């Protein structure tokens, strides 16, 4: 039995559209290419959705199919809206001090942070390494100024 070539092309066209709609294909081709080409060195903040701290006021794990490659990191998001907000203005949502523990940075040390220990202050995300660091971060006066100064010094020394 011979098929009508016109019908086959139409069927293929609709099948492609349906596949895109029903598989929730949400990643951008350029992002996938960057990830495949090795431009990604690490997953940012252990796979947590950095925008969710601002929009949902909680630490939320991102989904592997909703990602953006930015600044050599793979950023995961829990929903499309958060991914789109990040793409529009990534600097607004990234954690301060490269995602390092904010309190440790205020003492001049670089310590990995844990995404479940966080605060948003003056529109900026700060991560800390544990409950005690979070507590100290919340009570130490001029902590942000100290951490900012130490972070700048660390950034300057690493460029030399």
N, CA, C and O of each residue as an XYZ file, in Angstrom:
640
protein
N       0.846     -1.177      0.000
C       0.000      0.000      0.000
C       0.892      1.241      0.000
O       1.794      1.362      0.829
N       0.646      2.136     -0.905
C       1.442      3.351     -1.071
C       0.824      4.500     -0.268
O      -0.384      4.732     -0.325
N       1.694      5.232      0.500
C       1.198      6.360      1.289
C       1.266      7.646      0.479
O       2.117      7.807     -0.396
N       0.367      8.543      0.785
C       0.355      9.854      0.159
C       1.488     10.686      0.767
O       1.467     10.927      1.974
N       2.488     11.139     -0.027
C       3.623     11.888      0.518
C       3.210     13.185      1.207
O       3.864     13.603      2.162
N       2.144     13.828      0.746
C       1.666     15.061      1.360
C       1.189     14.796      2.787
O       1.475     15.574      3.698
N       0.474     13.714      2.973
C      -0.023     13.360      4.305
C       1.139     13.009      5.221
O       1.112     13.360      6.401
N       2.146     12.333      4.718
C       3.292     11.947      5.529
C       4.029     13.173      6.070
O       4.412     13.206      7.239
N       4.225     14.177      5.218
C       4.918     15.396      5.665
C       4.104     16.126      6.726
O       4.662     16.620      7.705
N       2.816     16.196      6.540
C       1.951     16.849      7.525
C       1.972     16.070      8.834
O       2.052     16.659      9.912
N       1.901     14.754      8.737
C       1.922     13.918      9.941
C       3.231     14.090     10.703
O       3.229     14.170     11.932
N       4.343     14.149      9.981
C       5.648     14.342     10.625
C       5.700     15.709     11.295
O       6.186     15.829     12.420
N       5.202     16.743     10.615
C       5.184     18.089     11.180
C       4.430     18.124     12.505
O       4.938     18.646     13.498
N       3.221     17.569     12.522
C       2.419     17.557     13.742
C       3.026     16.666     14.817
O       2.898     16.959     16.006
N       3.671     15.605     14.422
C       4.328     14.722     15.394
C       5.455     15.461     16.098
O       5.636     15.317     17.307
N       6.216     16.254     15.343
C       7.314     17.029     15.941
C       6.756     18.058     16.921
O       7.287     18.216     18.020
N       5.709     18.745     16.540
C       5.090     19.733     17.431
C       4.549     19.051     18.683
O       4.766     19.535     19.794
N       3.861     17.953     18.516
C       3.295     17.223     19.656
C       4.396     16.733     20.571
O       4.261     16.798     21.793
N       5.483     16.244     19.999
C       6.597     15.766     20.818
C       7.134     16.900     21.690
O       7.385     16.706     22.880
N       7.309     18.072     21.105
C       7.800     19.228     21.859
C       6.850     19.650     22.961
O       7.288     20.024     24.049
N       5.554     19.593     22.691
C       4.567     19.998     23.692
C       4.446     18.990     24.822
O       4.382     19.363     25.994
N       4.415     17.718     24.468
C       4.158     16.703     25.478
C       5.388     16.271     26.255
O       5.256     15.705     27.340
N       6.568     16.521     25.736
C       7.770     16.163     26.488
C       8.268     17.338     27.309
O       9.268     17.230     28.018
N       7.560     18.472     27.210
C       7.944     19.664     27.965
C       9.401     20.031     27.686
O      10.180     20.249     28.614
N       9.756     20.095     26.433
C      11.112     20.438     26.037
C      11.354     21.898     26.400
O      10.875     22.804     25.718
N      12.099     22.120     27.477
C      12.225     23.469     27.997
C      13.631     24.035     27.922
O      13.806     25.241     28.097
N      14.626     23.223     27.671
C      15.978     23.747     27.626
C      16.228     24.388     26.273
O      15.639     23.995     25.266
N      17.077     25.342     26.263
C      17.389     26.034     25.029
C      18.522     25.322     24.311
O      19.473     24.874     24.953
N      18.439     25.208     22.984
C      19.497     24.519     22.242
C      20.892     25.058     22.539
O      21.831     24.275     22.681
N      21.045     26.355     22.634
C      22.366     26.925     22.921
C      22.878     26.461     24.276
O      24.071     26.197     24.426
N      22.003     26.358     25.258
C      22.398     25.914     26.585
C      22.863     24.458     26.541
O      23.867     24.101     27.158
N      22.131     23.627     25.813
C      22.507     22.215     25.692
C      23.862     22.087     25.009
O      24.688     21.264     25.403
N      24.087     22.907     23.980
C      25.363     22.870     23.275
C      26.501     23.270     24.204
O      27.556     22.634     24.195
N      26.305     24.309     25.001
C      27.335     24.741     25.942
C      27.662     23.627     26.931
O      28.830     23.363     27.217
N      26.630     22.980     27.446
C      26.837     21.905     28.417
C      27.598     20.748     27.779
O      28.486     20.166     28.403
N      27.254     20.417     26.548
C      27.914     19.313     25.845
C      29.353     19.653     25.468
O      30.209     18.770     25.427
N      29.620     20.919     25.195
C      30.950     21.340     24.776
C      31.919     21.499     25.933
O      33.066     21.896     25.724
N      31.488     21.201     27.134
C      32.389     21.253     28.276
C      32.579     22.631     28.863
O      33.540     22.855     29.599
N      31.692     23.560     28.561
C      31.811     24.897     29.135
C      31.388     24.914     30.594
O      31.598     25.904     31.295
N      30.791     23.818     31.051
C      30.329     23.733     32.429
C      31.406     23.087     33.285
O      31.875     21.990     32.983
N      31.795     23.770     34.352
C      32.800     23.219     35.249
C      32.179     22.630     36.504
O      32.767     21.753     37.136
N      30.986     23.109     36.871
C      30.338     22.620     38.085
C      28.845     22.953     38.066
O      28.390     23.801     37.298
N      28.104     22.272     38.921
C      26.690     22.594     39.112
C      26.628     23.637     40.224
O      27.175     23.430     41.307
N      25.973     24.739     39.959
C      25.901     25.838     40.927
C      25.035     25.461     42.130
O      24.021     24.776     41.994
N      25.439     25.905     43.259
C      24.782     25.736     44.571
C      24.090     24.385     44.740
O      22.923     24.298     45.123
N      24.853     23.338     44.441
C      24.420     21.952     44.650
C      23.083     21.633     43.972
O      22.344     20.759     44.425
N      22.783     22.338     42.901
C      21.564     22.061     42.151
C      20.311     22.728     42.676
O      19.211     22.421     42.218
N      20.456     23.636     43.628
C      19.290     24.366     44.145
C      18.927     25.499     43.205
O      19.790     26.056     42.526
N      17.663     25.833     43.170
C      17.122     26.901     42.337
C      17.408     28.235     43.020
O      16.790     28.564     44.032
N      18.332     28.992     42.472
C      18.741     30.256     43.093
C      17.627     31.308     43.089
O      17.595     32.172     43.965
N      16.733     31.244     42.131
C      15.636     32.211     42.065
C      14.576     31.900     43.124
O      13.905     32.812     43.607
N      14.420     30.644     43.483
C      13.395     30.244     44.463
C      13.604     30.903     45.821
O      12.634     31.138     46.541
N      14.839     31.204     46.184
C      15.084     31.904     47.450
C      14.343     33.249     47.475
O      13.879     33.697     48.524
N      14.245     33.870     46.322
C      13.600     35.177     46.208
C      12.093     35.055     45.984
O      11.311     35.795     46.581
N      11.690     34.127     45.127
C      10.278     34.041     44.741
C       9.446     33.159     45.666
O       8.278     33.453     45.919
N      10.036     32.087     46.168
C       9.294     31.150     47.008
C       9.719     31.226     48.472
O       9.102     30.605     49.337
N      10.757     31.978     48.737
C      11.271     32.165     50.105
C      11.656     30.847     50.767
O      11.467     30.658     51.969
N      12.208     29.925     49.948
C      12.692     28.653     50.490
C      13.746     28.059     49.561
O      13.849     28.423     48.390
N      14.522     27.139     50.116
C      15.524     26.418     49.334
C      14.816     25.284     48.603
O      14.237     24.395     49.227
N      14.867     25.326     47.268
C      14.162     24.345     46.436
C      15.158     23.743     45.454
O      15.898     24.470     44.791
N      15.178     22.429     45.362
C      16.042     21.755     44.389
C      15.548     22.049     42.979
O      14.343     22.072     42.724
N      16.490     22.274     42.066
C      16.149     22.477     40.677
C      15.972     21.150     39.956
O      16.333     20.093     40.475
N      15.417     21.218     38.763
C      15.206     20.034     37.935
C      16.281     19.999     36.853
O      16.622     21.027     36.269
N      16.804     18.816     36.597
C      17.911     18.717     35.636
C      17.529     19.137     34.220
O      18.396     19.521     33.435
N      16.243     19.070     33.884
C      15.840     19.473     32.537
C      15.606     20.976     32.406
O      15.431     21.477     31.295
N      15.600     21.699     33.521
C      15.426     23.153     33.490
C      16.738     23.803     33.920
O      16.956     24.045     35.107
N      17.594     24.080     32.968
C      18.902     24.608     33.329
C      19.335     25.745     32.430
O      18.803     25.952     31.339
N      20.324     26.477     32.929
C      20.987     27.539     32.168
C      22.478     27.386     32.440
O      22.893     27.139     33.572
N      23.271     27.535     31.395
C      24.721     27.576     31.570
C      25.107     29.045     31.630
O      24.901     29.804     30.683
N      25.668     29.420     32.761
C      26.087     30.811     32.947
C      27.337     30.831     33.801
O      27.399     30.175     34.841
N      28.315     31.571     33.370
C      29.549     31.756     34.123
C      30.224     30.409     34.433
O      30.720     30.197     35.539
N      30.235     29.519     33.459
C      30.832     28.187     33.522
C      30.208     27.276     34.578
O      30.835     26.326     35.046
N      28.981     27.579     34.937
C      28.246     26.741     35.888
C      26.895     26.365     35.301
O      26.323     27.087     34.485
N      26.407     25.224     35.736
C      25.088     24.759     35.348
C      24.130     25.144     36.465
O      24.249     24.649     37.585
N      23.186     26.019     36.169
C      22.208     26.500     37.134
C      20.897     25.762     36.884
O      20.381     25.779     35.766
N      20.359     25.119     37.907
C      19.117     24.363     37.780
C      17.955     25.153     38.378
O      18.135     25.935     39.311
N      16.766     24.937     37.826
C      15.585     25.673     38.268
C      14.410     24.739     38.474
O      14.304     23.698     37.826
N      13.537     25.119     39.378
C      12.386     24.277     39.724
C      11.206     24.505     38.783
O      10.305     23.669     38.709
N      11.202     25.626     38.064
C      10.116     25.890     37.121
C      10.597     26.850     36.023
O      11.651     27.475     36.136
N       9.806     26.945     34.980
C      10.161     27.786     33.834
C      10.256     29.266     34.182
O      11.142     29.970     33.698
N       9.349     29.723     35.012
C       9.347     31.141     35.381
C      10.671     31.527     36.045
O      11.258     32.560     35.721
N      11.131     30.692     36.972
C      12.394     30.990     37.648
C      13.566     30.965     36.672
O      14.468     31.799     36.754
N      13.549     30.006     35.752
C      14.618     29.942     34.756
C      14.633     31.202     33.905
O      15.695     31.757     33.624
N      13.458     31.651     33.498
C      13.363     32.845     32.661
C      13.797     34.103     33.412
O      14.457     34.973     32.844
N      13.426     34.196     34.682
C      13.863     35.335     35.497
C      15.384     35.371     35.600
O      15.995     36.435     35.499
N      15.982     34.216     35.800
C      17.439     34.136     35.900
C      18.094     34.543     34.581
O      19.058     35.308     34.570
N      17.571     34.033     33.482
C      18.163     34.369     32.178
C      18.098     35.862     31.900
O      18.996     36.416     31.266
N      17.048     36.512     32.366
C      16.896     37.945     32.126
C      17.890     38.771     32.940
O      18.315     39.842     32.507
N      18.258     38.268     34.121
C      19.136     39.045     34.997
C      19.865     38.140     35.997
O      19.539     38.146     37.184
N      20.839     37.371     35.532
C      21.492     36.416     36.427
C      22.173     37.046     37.641
O      22.134     36.476     38.732
N      22.793     38.206     37.470
C      23.510     38.838     38.581
C      22.594     39.139     39.765
O      23.042     39.189     40.911
N      21.322     39.337     39.480
C      20.345     39.653     40.529
C      20.123     38.462     41.464
O      19.789     38.648     42.634
N      20.305     37.242     40.955
C      19.933     36.048     41.709
C      21.092     35.199     42.215
O      20.886     34.342     43.075
N      22.280     35.406     41.720
C      23.386     34.546     42.151
C      23.770     34.855     43.595
O      23.675     36.000     44.037
N      24.207     33.825     44.332
C      24.615     34.066     45.718
C      25.888     34.909     45.766
O      26.723     34.859     44.862
N      26.010     35.663     46.815
C      27.188     36.500     47.013
C      28.406     35.621     47.303
O      28.272     34.488     47.765
N      29.575     36.153     47.030
C      30.857     35.508     47.325
C      31.020     34.180     46.609
O      31.599     33.237     47.150
N      30.509     34.113     45.399
C      30.662     32.909     44.601
C      29.996     31.686     45.202
O      30.344     30.554     44.867
N      29.033     31.915     46.094
C      28.343     30.796     46.732
C      29.083     30.250     47.943
O      28.696     29.220     48.495
N      30.134     30.928     48.357
C      30.874     30.514     49.555
C      30.119     30.965     50.805
O      29.225     31.808     50.727
N      30.478     30.407     51.944
C      29.846     30.762     53.214
C      30.062     32.248     53.502
O      31.197     32.719     53.578
N      28.975     32.964     53.659
C      29.043     34.414     53.870
C      29.740     34.761     55.185
O      30.568     35.671     55.229
N      29.407     34.034     56.259
C      30.047     34.350     57.533
C      31.546     34.080     57.474
O      32.339     34.897     57.943
N      31.941     32.952     56.909
C      33.370     32.644     56.782
C      34.071     33.734     55.975
O      35.191     34.128     56.301
N      33.412     34.220     54.922
C      34.003     35.281     54.111
C      34.193     36.545     54.936
O      35.153     37.284     54.722
N      33.290     36.802     55.877
C      33.437     37.999     56.723
C      34.652     37.890     57.650
O      35.116     38.896     58.186
N      35.159     36.686     57.836
C      36.368     36.478     58.649
C      37.606     36.277     57.772
O      38.706     36.043     58.273
N      37.406     36.373     56.456
C      38.528     36.256     55.534
C      38.791     34.843     55.058
O      39.832     34.582     54.456
N      37.877     33.928     55.311
C      38.072     32.537     54.910
C      37.089     32.146     53.813
O      35.966     32.646     53.746
N      37.541     31.250     52.969
C      36.711     30.724     51.893
C      36.281     29.313     52.298
O      37.101     28.395     52.337
N      34.983     29.146     52.601
C      34.436     27.871     53.067
C      33.193     27.555     52.241
O      32.336     28.422     52.070
N      33.076     26.327     51.726
C      31.874     25.982     50.958
C      30.592     26.168     51.775
O      30.561     25.893     52.974
N      29.563     26.626     51.123
C      28.276     26.870     51.795
C      27.328     25.706     51.552
O      27.517     24.908     50.633
N      26.320     25.627     52.383
C      25.263     24.632     52.257
C      23.983     25.380     51.885
O      23.563     26.270     52.624
N      23.358     25.044     50.766
C      22.211     25.821     50.270
C      20.994     25.869     51.189
O      20.119     26.712     50.995
N      20.917     24.999     52.170
C      19.791     25.034     53.105
C      19.982     26.102     54.189
O      19.059     26.370     54.958
N      21.137     26.694     54.253
C      21.432     27.764     55.222
C      21.613     29.053     54.440
O      22.672     29.299     53.863
N      20.581     29.864     54.426
C      20.583     31.022     53.544
C      19.806     32.181     54.142
O      19.048     32.024     55.099
N      20.017     33.348     53.551
C      19.207     34.528     53.859
C      19.252     35.453     52.645
O      20.230     35.487     51.898
N      18.178     36.191     52.475
C      18.133     37.228     51.447
C      18.025     38.549     52.192
O      17.078     38.775     52.945
N      19.001     39.413     51.973
C      19.039     40.710     52.626
C      19.328     41.786     51.587
O      20.256     41.662     50.788
N      18.533     42.824     51.608
C      18.704     43.932     50.657
C      18.803     43.427     49.217
O      19.604     43.925     48.426
N      17.987     42.442     48.895
C      17.936     41.927     47.539
C      19.108     41.052     47.132
O      19.300     40.802     45.942
N      19.900     40.576     48.096
C      21.057     39.734     47.792
C      20.957     38.420     48.562
O      20.490     38.380     49.700
N      21.406     37.355     47.914
C      21.377     36.018     48.502
C      22.712     35.714     49.169
O      23.774     35.842     48.559
N      22.635     35.307     50.434
C      23.813     34.904     51.190
C      23.620     33.463     51.648
O      22.591     33.112     52.226
N      24.619     32.642     51.382
C      24.600     31.257     51.828
C      25.604     31.088     52.961
O      26.609     31.797     53.014
N      25.338     30.159     53.859
C      26.263     29.862     54.944
C      26.495     28.363     55.020
O      25.762     27.582     54.413
N      27.511     27.966     55.763
C      27.913     26.563     55.786
C      27.127     25.712     56.776
O      27.014     24.501     56.586
N      26.579     26.320     57.830
C      25.844     25.555     58.844
C      24.981     26.501     59.684
O      24.974     27.712     59.462
N      24.256     25.932     60.652
C      23.366     26.760     61.493
C      24.124     27.792     62.306
O      23.685     28.934     62.441
N      25.256     27.389     62.844
C      26.022     28.308     63.676
C      26.521     29.491     62.850
O      26.449     30.638     63.290
N      27.026     29.206     61.652
C      27.483     30.285     60.768
C      26.307     31.190     60.391
O      26.461     32.409     60.327
N      25.146     30.606     60.145
C      23.951     31.410     59.829
C      23.573     32.303     61.000
O      23.233     33.473     60.819
N      23.635     31.742     62.198
C      23.322     32.517     63.395
C      24.306     33.677     63.545
O      23.896     34.820     63.750
N      25.600     33.382     63.443
C      26.608     34.439     63.570
C      26.452     35.487     62.470
O      26.613     36.683     62.711
N      26.137     35.023     61.261
C      25.917     35.959     60.158
C      24.796     36.933     60.503
O      24.860     38.112     60.155
N      23.777     36.437     61.185
C      22.614     37.271     61.489
C      22.863     38.281     62.612
O      22.126     39.260     62.725
N      23.878     38.064     63.437
C      24.074     38.959     64.584
C      25.331     39.816     64.536
O      25.427     40.789     65.284
N      26.282     39.495     63.696
C      27.545     40.235     63.663
C      27.359     41.558     62.920
O      26.945     41.573     61.761
N      27.668     42.666     63.594
C      27.544     43.972     62.925
C      28.576     44.117     61.799
O      29.662     43.541     61.865
N      28.237     44.861     60.810
C      29.080     45.179     59.646
C      29.648     43.938     58.947
O      30.701     44.002     58.313
N      28.941     42.813     59.070
C      29.403     41.565     58.455
C      29.438     41.653     56.932
O      30.353     41.124     56.300
N      28.454     42.312     56.345
C      28.400     42.402     54.879
C      29.596     43.204     54.374
O      30.240     42.801     53.405
N      29.899     44.323     55.009
C      31.025     45.151     54.578
C      32.335     44.371     54.680
O      33.177     44.439     53.784
N      32.502     43.627     55.782
C      33.725     42.831     55.964
C      33.816     41.741     54.895
O      34.868     41.545     54.286
N      32.726     41.048     54.678
C      32.720     39.973     53.679
C      32.969     40.523     52.280
O      33.729     39.937     51.509
N      32.335     41.642     51.947
C      32.544     42.265     50.634
C      34.020     42.614     50.431
O      34.595     42.340     49.378
N      34.612     43.213     51.440
C      36.022     43.614     51.370
C      36.922     42.389     51.201
O      37.828     42.391     50.367
N      36.672     41.348     51.988
C      37.482     40.128     51.892
C      37.305     39.438     50.542
O      38.267     38.913     49.981
N      36.080     39.438     50.021
C      35.822     38.818     48.726
C      36.572     39.557     47.622
O      37.158     38.932     46.738
N      36.551     40.890     47.675
C      37.277     41.675     46.674
C      38.775     41.384     46.739
O      39.429     41.254     45.704
N      39.316     41.283     47.946
C      40.741     40.979     48.109
C      41.060     39.590     47.554
O      42.081     39.404     46.892
N      40.203     38.634     47.817
C      40.404     37.275     47.297
C      40.348     37.263     45.768
O      41.163     36.610     45.116
N      39.391     37.982     45.209
C      39.252     38.049     43.752
C      40.491     38.717     43.124
O      40.982     38.277     42.085
N      40.972     39.759     43.753
C      42.151     40.472     43.231
C      43.389     39.593     43.276
O      44.171     39.568     42.326
N      43.571     38.872     44.378
C      44.759     38.030     44.517
C      44.715     36.824     43.580
O      45.767     36.332     43.169
N      43.543     36.346     43.239
C      43.446     35.191     42.345
C      43.671     35.576     40.882
O      43.957     34.711     40.053
N      43.546     36.871     40.556
C      43.780     37.339     39.186
C      45.249     37.569     38.905
O      45.641     37.700     37.746
N      46.069     37.620     39.943
C      47.498     37.906     39.775
C      48.238     36.675     39.332
O      49.453     36.721     39.138
